[in-house]
Amino acid sequence: MKKHNYEIKVEWTGNEGNGTLNYKSFNRNHKIIATGKYDGINGSSDPSFLGDKTRYNPEDLFLSSLSACHMLWYLHLCSVNKIIVTEYLDNATGIMEETKNGSGKFTEVTLNPKVTILH
């Protein structure tokens, strides 16, 4: 069986001078970096958790990972079966439920791919 190893660096960039003194004393901003790749992804937490709404949050990245993985596998299956896809667009949605203690989990993800196939 093949093994694939991945390395990622997540660097917190949100220390505003007092570290994590209390829940509201720090910024949630961070950078996701992979060696040899683009400058990185600017991330934060969801605005509901005091994050920056202009940055990607972990929930965005989770949903986009599922959508991209599905798309790439679909395109692979089409290519090996001589089906020519010319366009693929997925407007994926997800629902995360927050519990009383502040933790959360995704309870639903829906992929909505729109695919154009050459006739």
Backbone bond lengths (Angstrom), bond angles and torsions (degrees), N, CA, C in turn:
res aa  C-N    CA-C-N  psi(-1)  N-CA   C-N-CA  omega(-1)  CA-C   N-CA-C  phi
1 M - - - 1.439 - - 1.533 108.81 -
2 K 1.313 117.19 134.76 1.458 122.21 178.30 1.516 110.54 -76.54
3 K 1.322 115.12 143.64 1.450 120.92 174.02 1.526 108.19 -116.36
4 H 1.312 115.93 138.80 1.460 122.11 178.42 1.521 107.81 -119.71
5 N 1.309 116.40 123.70 1.461 121.31 -178.92 1.521 109.96 -104.55
6 Y 1.310 116.16 140.93 1.457 122.49 179.50 1.519 108.79 -130.51
7 E 1.310 115.38 145.04 1.448 120.76 175.94 1.515 108.48 -130.57
8 I 1.284 115.68 136.54 1.463 121.40 179.65 1.526 107.29 -140.64
9 K 1.303 115.69 146.40 1.463 119.98 176.24 1.524 107.40 -116.34
10 V 1.307 116.36 129.38 1.455 122.10 174.69 1.527 106.50 -115.00
11 E 1.329 115.01 116.32 1.461 120.69 -177.02 1.523 109.99 -113.27
12 W 1.318 116.52 120.79 1.459 121.23 177.61 1.522 108.21 -73.89
13 T 1.314 117.07 127.04 1.463 122.25 -179.15 1.525 111.35 -117.20
14 G 1.301 117.41 14.43 1.452 121.33 -171.09 1.514 117.54 -103.72
15 N 1.337 118.81 14.36 1.454 119.43 177.02 1.527 108.51 -71.19
16 E 1.304 116.46 117.72 1.463 121.08 -178.04 1.522 111.82 -100.80
17 G 1.320 116.37 21.31 1.459 120.70 175.68 1.510 115.39 114.69
18 N 1.329 117.25 -23.45 1.460 120.27 -178.84 1.524 112.39 -117.98
19 G 1.311 117.67 10.62 1.455 119.87 -178.37 1.516 111.07 57.90
20 T 1.302 116.11 -141.87 1.470 121.55 -179.01 1.524 110.99 -99.43
21 L 1.320 115.14 48.64 1.453 121.53 179.37 1.526 111.93 -51.47
22 N 1.344 117.21 -42.78 1.453 122.38 173.42 1.528 108.41 -153.62
23 Y 1.306 116.97 174.82 1.466 122.06 -172.54 1.525 113.53 -57.89
24 K 1.315 117.68 -33.29 1.465 120.75 -177.03 1.530 113.04 -99.35
25 S 1.320 118.38 2.18 1.464 121.01 -175.34 1.522 113.97 -86.72
26 F 1.318 117.68 -7.01 1.460 118.34 -176.09 1.521 111.89 -128.93
27 N 1.305 114.16 154.28 1.453 123.98 179.04 1.526 107.91 -89.83
28 R 1.315 117.42 143.48 1.466 121.24 -177.66 1.529 113.46 -88.14
29 N 1.311 118.37 2.04 1.464 121.52 -175.43 1.523 112.32 -63.34
30 H 1.320 114.39 143.43 1.457 121.70 178.34 1.521 109.12 -154.99
31 K 1.311 115.88 169.95 1.458 121.94 178.89 1.525 107.88 -126.94
32 I 1.338 115.73 135.83 1.463 121.88 177.52 1.528 106.45 -105.45
33 I 1.317 115.77 122.57 1.464 121.16 -171.10 1.526 110.17 -129.09
34 A 1.331 115.08 136.92 1.470 121.56 172.63 1.526 107.45 -127.55
35 T 1.314 116.74 131.12 1.454 122.10 -178.25 1.527 110.97 -55.85
36 G 1.320 115.68 131.93 1.455 121.23 176.17 1.519 114.58 81.41
37 K 1.327 117.26 6.81 1.463 120.65 -179.44 1.511 110.17 -115.99
38 Y 1.295 115.97 173.16 1.456 124.83 179.11 1.526 111.52 -39.70
39 D 1.299 116.95 166.84 1.460 123.77 -175.75 1.525 114.89 -47.87
40 G 1.280 117.70 -23.10 1.453 121.12 -178.60 1.514 110.61 123.42
41 I 1.295 115.33 172.16 1.459 122.26 -179.91 1.519 107.56 -109.45
42 N 1.329 115.86 125.99 1.463 119.45 176.78 1.524 108.86 -81.11
43 G 1.305 115.40 119.67 1.453 120.77 -177.21 1.512 112.39 -120.08
44 S 1.300 115.02 166.98 1.454 124.04 175.32 1.521 106.70 -159.03
45 S 1.303 117.60 -171.60 1.457 119.03 171.49 1.516 107.94 -94.76
46 D 1.298 116.74 168.48 1.454 122.26 175.78 1.532 108.30 -59.71
47 P 1.333 118.06 145.84 1.465 119.34 177.90 1.533 114.08 -54.18
48 S 1.321 116.94 -27.43 1.472 120.27 176.64 1.524 112.09 -62.28
49 F 1.341 115.66 -21.25 1.459 121.53 -179.38 1.529 110.16 -115.59
50 L 1.331 115.40 34.81 1.462 124.49 175.92 1.526 113.95 68.96
51 G 1.320 117.35 27.61 1.457 121.05 -179.84 1.515 113.11 -93.72
52 D 1.322 114.43 174.13 1.459 123.69 179.73 1.525 108.74 -88.26
53 K 1.324 117.05 116.62 1.465 121.00 -175.56 1.524 113.18 -67.64
54 T 1.337 118.59 -13.43 1.469 121.04 -179.74 1.525 112.52 -88.23
55 R 1.326 117.15 -3.48 1.468 121.01 -179.56 1.530 110.10 -111.81
56 Y 1.333 115.51 156.66 1.456 120.04 176.23 1.520 109.69 -69.58
57 N 1.334 115.95 139.55 1.458 119.96 176.04 1.530 108.96 -109.41
58 P 1.321 118.58 167.08 1.462 120.84 -178.43 1.531 113.37 -56.38
59 E 1.328 116.73 -33.08 1.464 119.54 179.88 1.535 110.67 -68.53
60 D 1.348 117.13 -40.44 1.469 120.90 174.44 1.528 110.62 -58.07
61 L 1.323 115.08 -45.77 1.461 120.57 -176.00 1.528 111.80 -69.05
62 F 1.325 116.86 -37.71 1.464 120.86 176.34 1.524 110.36 -61.07
63 L 1.331 115.96 -50.08 1.466 120.50 -179.17 1.527 111.15 -63.45
64 S 1.327 117.58 -41.67 1.464 119.57 179.61 1.522 111.36 -67.31
65 S 1.329 118.24 -32.90 1.466 121.00 176.66 1.522 111.33 -63.59
66 L 1.323 116.44 -44.91 1.467 119.82 178.34 1.524 111.20 -62.95
67 S 1.324 116.47 -44.14 1.456 121.11 -178.94 1.525 111.12 -64.16
68 A 1.336 116.67 -46.92 1.466 120.50 -179.21 1.524 111.61 -64.98
69 C 1.327 117.58 -40.44 1.464 121.09 179.06 1.523 110.36 -61.56
70 H 1.330 116.45 -45.19 1.464 120.72 178.19 1.525 110.84 -61.32
71 M 1.340 116.61 -46.18 1.461 120.85 -179.41 1.526 111.49 -59.94
72 L 1.316 116.69 -47.51 1.467 119.69 -177.16 1.520 112.08 -64.69
73 W 1.323 117.60 -37.82 1.466 120.41 177.54 1.532 109.93 -68.41
74 Y 1.318 117.68 -42.06 1.468 122.26 177.71 1.524 110.40 -59.84
75 L 1.337 117.06 -47.18 1.467 120.38 179.53 1.525 111.13 -62.76
76 H 1.312 117.04 -38.30 1.467 120.94 176.36 1.529 110.52 -61.04
77 L 1.324 116.03 -49.69 1.465 119.76 -178.90 1.523 111.11 -60.68
78 C 1.317 116.75 -40.83 1.469 119.54 178.11 1.518 110.76 -63.92
79 S 1.315 117.55 -45.33 1.467 120.19 -176.61 1.522 112.25 -63.12
80 V 1.327 117.87 -41.41 1.471 119.15 -179.17 1.523 112.15 -75.48
81 N 1.330 117.18 -14.08 1.461 121.11 177.84 1.530 112.74 -107.81
82 K 1.349 115.25 17.35 1.472 122.70 174.79 1.528 113.24 61.42
83 I 1.312 117.21 30.36 1.465 122.09 174.41 1.525 106.27 -100.39
84 I 1.316 117.13 122.46 1.458 121.32 -174.44 1.529 110.11 -96.31
85 V 1.310 114.69 109.37 1.459 121.64 176.55 1.526 107.59 -92.47
86 T 1.332 116.79 130.52 1.466 120.39 178.92 1.529 112.67 -108.92
87 E 1.314 117.86 -18.92 1.458 121.61 176.03 1.523 109.56 -148.87
88 Y 1.330 114.92 146.56 1.461 121.26 176.82 1.520 106.83 -148.09
89 L 1.307 116.97 123.06 1.461 122.74 178.03 1.516 107.99 -137.58
90 D 1.314 116.20 127.97 1.461 120.56 179.07 1.519 108.94 -121.05
91 N 1.304 116.75 123.10 1.465 122.77 172.38 1.527 107.27 -102.77
92 A 1.318 115.51 80.66 1.461 122.01 -175.69 1.522 110.79 -77.62
93 T 1.329 115.34 147.69 1.456 121.44 176.32 1.523 109.29 -131.46
94 G 1.312 115.61 155.00 1.453 119.97 178.34 1.512 111.12 -148.78
95 I 1.311 115.48 154.95 1.461 121.74 178.20 1.528 107.98 -124.59
96 M 1.327 115.26 124.94 1.452 120.95 174.45 1.524 107.59 -111.80
97 E 1.318 116.37 131.49 1.458 121.23 177.17 1.517 108.90 -101.26
98 E 1.315 114.96 129.53 1.451 120.91 176.77 1.527 108.87 -94.85
99 T 1.324 115.83 134.70 1.465 120.40 179.79 1.531 110.18 -89.74
100 K 1.306 116.20 173.43 1.469 121.70 -179.03 1.528 112.21 -60.25
101 N 1.345 116.51 -31.64 1.470 118.60 -178.06 1.530 112.75 -86.49
102 G 1.334 117.35 3.56 1.457 121.11 176.39 1.519 114.85 95.58
103 S 1.330 117.86 -10.92 1.459 119.41 176.35 1.530 108.59 -77.29
104 G 1.296 116.35 169.42 1.451 118.71 -179.42 1.504 112.18 -151.97
105 K 1.331 114.96 167.22 1.459 120.40 176.38 1.524 108.07 -152.95
106 F 1.317 114.40 148.94 1.456 119.17 174.93 1.522 108.35 -74.82
107 T 1.313 116.17 130.68 1.459 121.18 178.55 1.518 110.92 -108.12
108 E 1.331 116.38 -13.98 1.462 118.97 -178.67 1.521 110.01 -158.35
109 V 1.311 115.52 137.16 1.459 123.14 170.24 1.516 106.61 -135.33
110 T 1.325 115.67 130.76 1.459 120.68 178.39 1.516 108.73 -124.00
111 L 1.320 115.57 123.00 1.457 121.19 174.78 1.523 107.53 -94.36
112 N 1.315 116.17 136.72 1.461 121.83 -177.56 1.522 110.46 -127.26
113 P 1.338 117.43 62.08 1.457 118.00 -176.52 1.527 112.78 -70.28
114 K 1.319 114.48 139.36 1.471 122.43 171.80 1.522 105.02 -115.95
115 V 1.316 115.64 118.30 1.457 121.39 -171.80 1.524 109.56 -120.68
116 T 1.313 115.69 135.27 1.466 120.95 173.52 1.522 107.73 -110.39
117 I 1.325 114.78 127.08 1.463 121.95 -178.34 1.520 109.02 -115.80
118 L 1.337 115.69 136.11 1.466 121.61 177.03 1.517 109.47 -69.22
119 H 1.322 116.45 129.41 1.477 120.18 -179.89 1.514 110.19 -89.08
